[in-house]
């Protein structure tokens, strides 16, 4: 019984997709009523639930290479975006009223300082007073 359970878990883990495509966050200036994608095999779009339920944040996830049209319905208008998903990048034309952020890669290299050497600690931190 345990062996069958472990085998099932391993098979499910091996068959789960690994996404190497870029994911994005889109923040709208207005309340988003709904979002749709014409090619759901290429792109997935979801409204991110927030505590205030202001429905302004979308998460885009590229599923495979190709083209898709993202349609965002706002209170007063409807906007469409032609999106091209490639293996190394996702191309989205910018529009006024929206901010775009890539989730997978930091916008610039981050440098982290090395930790101080033990001799550089103040006496109180080394146990001496």
N, C-alpha and C positions, 0 to 999 in steps of 0.2 A: 504494500500500500504506500509506504513512504517513498519507495523507489519510483513508483508511477507518478506520485506528486512531484518529486524533484525533477524527473524527466520532463513533465509537463511544464514546469516553471522554466527549465533550461530552454526548451523548444520555443516557448513564448518570448523569452529574452532574446534568443538568436534571431527571431523573425521580426522583432520590433524595429521600426525604421530609425536610422540615424540621420539627422538632418544636418547637412553641411552648408545649407543655403542661409543667406542672411535673413534675420527677422527684424522687424521695424515696429516702432511705436509712432503713431500719428496722433497729435493732439489738435483738436479743433477749437476754434474760438467760440463756436456755438454748440448748442445741445444737439446731439446726434440721435435722430429718431430710429434709423435703421441703416444697415450696411449690407451690400450684396456683392457677390463676385460672379462673373459670367463663366469662368473656367475654374471650377472647384478642385480640379486635379492639379492645378499649378499653384494656386494661392488660397490661403485660408485667412479670413478676416473676422475678428470678434470685437465686440465692445467690451472694454474692461470694466467690471463692476467696481465702484468706489463707495466709500462710506457715505458720501453726500448724494450718491446716485445722480451726479451731474451729467453722465454719459457723454464725456468729451474725449475720452482716450480710447484709441483702437489699437489692437495688436495684429500685425500682419505676419504671417509665417509662410515662407516659400516652401512648397512641397516638392516641386520638380521644375526643371528648366522649361520655359515657355512664356507665353504672353497671356495676360488677363486684363480685364477692365473691372476696376473697383468703383462701385457707385455708393456714395454716401448721401443719405437723405437727412437734411437738416430741417429745422422748423420752417424756414422761409425759402429754402432753395435746395437744389440737388446738384452735387458735383461728381464728375467722373474723372478717373485717373487711369491712363494707359500704363500698365506696369509690365516690365520685362524682367523675368527672373532668369539669371544666369548662374553658373556654378560658383563664380567668384564675386558676384555683386547683384544687387537688385536695383534696377533703374526706375525711378519714379520722378515725374516732372513736378516741380514745386508749384504750389498755388498759394495765393494770398489767403490768410485765414487759417492756415495749417502750419504746424511745426512737425518736422520729421526727425527721428532719431534711430540710429542703428543699435540693435540690442547685442549683437554678437561680438563686436569689436569695439574697444575703447576709441574715442575720437583722436587721441594722441597717446604716444608712449608714456607710461607712468614710471617714474623713477622712485624707488624706495631706498631710503638711507639705510646703510648697514647699522646693525645694533652697536651700541658703544662697547668698547672693551671693558673687562672687569676692573682694570686699573683706573678707568676714567670715571667710575661711579664715585659719588661723594662718600665720605667716610660713614655717614649714617646708613647708607644703603649697603655698605660692605660689613656692617655689624660693628663698626668702631665709632665711639663717641668721643 
